[in-house]
Amino acid sequence: MNRRWLLSLPVISGLLLALSWPAGGFPVLLFAGLVPLLFIEDHLLKNRLQHSTFHVFFRVFPAFVIWNALTTWWIYNSTLFGAVMATLVNAICMSLVFWLFHFMRRNLKNPDQGYLSFVFVWISFEFLHHNWDLNWPWMSLGNGFSAWPSWMQWYEYTGMFGGSLWVLVVNVLIFKVIKQVLEGSLPKIPLKQIIAVVLVIVVPAVVSMIMYYTYTEKYSPVDVVVVQPNIDPYEEQYELPAAQVIENASKLAETKADSLTDFIVFPESMVQPNWSSGQMIWENDLKNQPTINMFRAGLLTKFPEVSLVVGYSTYRSYSEGEAISETARQFRNGEGYYDAYNTAFLIRNQLDLQRTHKSKLTPGVELMPFPWLLKPLGDFALDLGGTTGQLGFDVERTPYTINDTLKVAPVICYESVYGEFVAGFVRNGANMIFIITNDGWWGNTAGHRQHALFASVRAIETRRSIARSANTGTSCFVNQRGDVFQATKYWEPAAIRQIINANDKITFYVKYGDYIARASVLGMVLFLLIAVSRRLQRKRGL
């Protein structure tokens, strides 16, 4: 392989992966997106005496920079630093996957076994990206089919990681066929091998389509109104009085709601404290909170049977001597501590007020990664949307309880990217899912469209209907097989209404979670131990 190919292949790979990504991409390209990088790795293995183990990192790194930059450039609309860091950190992590895979192949007795390790290492990386402080699972390969729900129906058994496994296996098979043809060990047109690859792609897709067209929801109707207030997050969100925000949003809701409406859903962090007047929304005294009483005196008076779901930014102060949380902040005067939360309330009547705090926090915005190291930099938290700085969070996934047969999962913004997290609400009894979010920070770009499509993945994994309220585009409804209904336009106030079905059946994925990812971690560890052991044996001349 000459230098021109070594420089061209990463570019080809990066473009294939970018062109495959939703929204608007062609996900079939994912099946070949990593093939050029596998050729680079194989070339470096054959010429291992001229190249160090880490050389593969630098060869594949441009591909992942291209893929991430072309796919998530829209973060720039909120912060240039955030866009650069998201691209670089993710590209570095993906390149390290290839370095570890290359290290294993160099040290295994049979290098061809290393391709299994490649699958294990990549899925382990995606699992890590779901669970560590720099979490960014946005680019997990299984998400690439989020715009094609008819191809994802078997995610109810495997979750999103099943899609990643599918993509990785096909990439390896295509690479092996092309490699064997180039080396002359197969005919120029290896018909049997091509048919095998096609079957590995087609069979899961056909099975999924059969599931898609035969899936029938059990009729269990819930009447939901979703409101999109369209508040400018840069110019209005923190300046408009809360009373005006509530009045405007309530008028939108009234255009669709009536006495038969069960729920009205408003977006994330719609109600903000008034910083200029110092009127904070303290959870210590919610019974006397003026904004909550506004909803009770307004919508709940007109529609007494309705349940309201509303996003807030709230605070909680700690009394002297009370144990404080690890996320607590000190008041500026040094007297006492408080926590800040990204909160969702269920407001039903004079007595029923249920609350949940966002738990999957956005790194650098709501979560200070590795606080033991970076806490001194807390004042430089990025502004990617929502409240900045380290927020408090809930540990348990507790759905809102309406009655003995109906519970609702309140999922706030970024949390909708996490399959096992959302499944936790369902395991705890949730019959349907409400996603509340504020995607206005990114402008009318692929960012808010990509985020909205993740709702289809969660609906299929859990077989739960979803009502999605965004501050601005895309608000919508999603049925249990992932179809999107009444998607609103960006930057337009809107209210939409639909009957969606509750469901009490538990899918295989909800029951067992990310078992594919955990098995991959185990497989990676075993391969790594074997590779390290053989490397040590060679050094000792054994």
MOFEN-V322445 format. One record per run of one state. SS is the DSSP state (@ for helix, = for strand, . for the rest). FROM is the first residue (numbers start at 1). TO is the last residue. Records with the same first field share a line. If there is no record, write none. Layout:
SS: FROM-TO  FROM-TO
//
This chain:
.: 1-2  21-26  34-34  47-54  78-79  108-110  132-136  140-140  146-148  152-154  159-159  184-190  215-220  229-241  255-262  266-270  272-273  275-278  280-281  289-289  298-298  303-306  318-328  331-336  348-352  358-362  364-366  368-370  381-399  404-405  418-418  428-431  438-439  443-445  463-465  471-475  479-483  486-493  502-507  513-514  540-542
@: 3-20  27-33  35-46  55-77  80-107  111-131  137-139  141-145  149-151  155-158  160-183  191-214  242-254  283-288  290-297  299-302  371-380  413-417  419-427  440-442  446-462  508-512  515-539
=: 221-228  263-265  271-271  274-274  279-279  282-282  307-317  329-330  337-347  353-357  363-363  367-367  400-403  406-412  432-437  466-470  476-478  484-485  494-501
//
